[in-house]
Structures are given as C-alpha cells and as structure tokens.
Amino acid sequence: MNELESKFAQTIKQNKSTIYTVCYMFSKDADEVNDLFQEAVINLWRGFEGFENRSNVKTWIYRVALNTCISQERKKRRTSTEPLSMNINLFEDNDEDTRQVDMLHKRISRLQPFDRAIVLLWLENMPYEEIGQVVGISTTAVATRLFRIKEQLKKMND
C-alpha cells in the first residue's frame, strides 16, 4: 500500500460513521445503505488526490457523501422497482421512542434531497456556517431553510 492509499484508508476509518449517517438518511434498507456507503467511498477515492485541504476534510466528506446519495436517489427514481416485502419485521421495536424516531425518519424521507441534507447536517449538530459550506449556501440561507423545513415537518401527516 502506498502513502496515498494509506492516508485514504485512515481518513475513511476516522470518518466512517459520518458517511454511514449520511447514507442512512437516504435509506433504511441495510443493503442499500451499504451500497450507498460503497459508492460514497469510491467517489471519495476519485477525488482524494485532488483534495487540497481548502476546507475541513469532514466538510468535504459530508459534501461528497451527500452528493453521492442525492445522485443515487435520482437514478433510483428514474428506474423505480417494486420491492419485495415479507410484511413482517422480526426486529420491530414498538416502544414510544422507536415510534417517534420512525415517524421523524418517514417525514424527513419525504423532503426534497437538498432539504433532507440540511436536516441531516443540523441533526449532526453541525454549525450553520459549516452546513452552508457543505451544501453551498450562505449561513442566513441555512437558517431560513431550516425554519421552513421545520414548519413543513410539523404540517406533515403520517
């Protein structure tokens, strides 16, 4: 393994949970999340040598992972398929917290990909300024968007 490959492997190891978090926001299916993760890592590798540390590496990783997930979602919409279902979930957890999390996840998944990305970063406790850097909008625009997104989520029916 050369120095670049070693540095890349270390970067992925340190930021694995960040990449998985982004991927999870775009799917709850474990296989699909793993596919998204793999696609994101491939895209990170493609851009790794050209990454010039003009921004924080974590910000760059968020941006690449988000763009990967959004691109995959667009492809998925163009070629929609009917998923197989067993109509039973052996791992279903019915406590109140789980239902709340499921409801929030369902509502967030109905948002447009760009808004979903902003919510994800906000839920990760990322500062507005850094969210703006990741998604390419101003800090003020982040605050405005988040306010509108929160209102939209409140008005949604399950």
C-alpha positions in Angstrom: 0.0 0.0 0.0 1.5 3.3 -1.0 1.4 6.5 1.1 -1.7 7.9 -0.6 -3.7 4.7 -0.2 -2.7 4.5 3.5 -3.7 8.1 4.1 -7.1 7.5 2.4 -7.7 4.3 4.4 -7.0 6.2 7.6 -9.3 9.1 6.6 -12.2 6.7 5.8 -11.6 4.8 9.1 -11.8 8.1 11.0 -15.0 9.3 9.2 -16.8 6.0 8.7 -19.7 7.0 11.0 -20.2 10.3 9.2 -20.5 8.6 5.8 -22.9 5.9 7.2 -25.0 8.6 8.9 -25.5 10.4 5.5 -26.3 7.1 3.8 -28.8 6.1 6.5 -30.7 9.4 5.9 -31.4 8.3 2.3 -32.4 4.7 3.1 -33.3 2.5 6.0 -32.6 -0.7 4.0 -29.3 -2.1 5.3 -28.2 -3.4 1.8 -29.0 -0.1 0.2 -27.2 1.8 2.9 -24.1 -0.4 2.4 -24.3 0.2 -1.4 -24.6 4.0 -0.9 -21.6 3.8 1.5 -19.5 1.9 -1.0 -20.5 4.4 -3.8 -19.5 7.3 -1.5 -16.1 5.7 -0.7 -15.5 5.2 -4.4 -16.3 8.9 -5.1 -14.1 10.0 -2.2 -11.2 7.9 -3.6 -11.7 9.5 -7.0 -11.4 13.0 -5.5 -8.9 12.3 -2.7 -5.7 13.1 -4.6 -7.2 16.4 -5.8 -8.5 17.4 -2.3 -6.4 20.4 -1.4 -7.4 21.0 2.2 -9.1 24.3 1.3 -11.9 23.1 3.6 -12.1 20.8 6.6 -11.8 17.2 5.5 -15.1 16.3 7.3 -16.9 19.0 5.4 -15.6 17.6 2.2 -16.6 14.1 3.1 -20.1 15.3 4.0 -20.4 17.0 0.7 -19.2 14.0 -1.4 -21.4 11.6 0.6 -24.4 13.8 0.2 -23.9 14.4 -3.5 -23.4 10.6 -3.9 -26.7 9.8 -2.1 -28.6 12.5 -4.0 -27.3 11.2 -7.3 -28.2 7.7 -6.5 -31.7 8.7 -5.4 -32.2 10.5 -8.7 -31.2 7.4 -10.6 -33.4 5.3 -8.4 -36.4 7.5 -9.2 -35.8 7.1 -12.9 -35.7 3.3 -12.6 -38.2 2.6 -9.8 -38.8 -1.0 -8.9 -41.3 -2.8 -6.7 -39.5 -4.0 -3.5 -40.2 -7.5 -2.1 -41.8 -7.5 1.3 -42.4 -10.2 3.8 -44.9 -8.0 5.6 -43.3 -8.8 8.9 -40.4 -7.3 10.7 -38.8 -9.7 13.2 -36.7 -6.9 14.7 -39.6 -4.4 15.1 -39.4 -2.4 18.3 -42.7 -0.8 19.3 -41.7 1.4 22.2 -42.6 5.1 22.1 -39.1 6.4 21.3 -38.8 4.0 18.4 -42.1 5.1 17.0 -41.0 8.8 17.3 -37.8 8.1 15.5 -39.6 6.1 12.8 -42.1 8.9 12.3 -39.3 11.5 12.1 -37.4 9.4 9.6 -40.5 8.9 7.5 -41.2 12.6 7.4 -37.6 13.5 6.7 -37.5 11.0 3.8 -40.4 12.8 2.2 -38.4 16.1 2.0 -36.6 17.0 -1.2 -33.0 15.7 -1.2 -31.4 19.2 -0.6 -33.7 19.8 2.4 -33.0 16.3 3.7 -29.3 17.0 3.5 -29.7 20.3 5.5 -31.7 18.5 8.2 -29.2 15.7 8.4 -26.3 18.1 9.0 -28.4 20.0 11.5 -29.2 16.8 13.4 -25.5 16.1 13.5 -25.1 19.4 15.5 -23.1 21.0 12.7 -22.9 24.8 13.0 -25.0 26.8 10.4 -21.8 28.2 8.8 -20.4 24.7 8.2 -23.8 23.4 6.9 -23.6 26.3 4.4 -20.2 25.3 3.3 -21.2 21.7 2.8 -24.3 22.5 0.8 -23.1 25.6 -0.9 -25.4 28.3 0.5 -25.0 31.2 3.0 -25.4 30.9 6.7 -28.5 33.1 6.6 -30.0 30.9 3.9 -29.3 27.8 6.1 -31.2 29.4 9.0 -34.1 30.4 6.7 -34.3 27.0 5.1 -34.2 25.2 8.5 -37.1 27.3 9.8 -39.1 26.5 6.7 -38.2 22.8 6.8 -39.2 22.5 10.5 -42.6 24.1 9.7 -43.0 21.7 6.8 -42.2 18.7 9.0 -44.8 19.9 11.6 -47.5 20.1 9.0 -46.9 16.6 7.6 -49.3 13.8 8.3 -48.0 10.3 8.8 
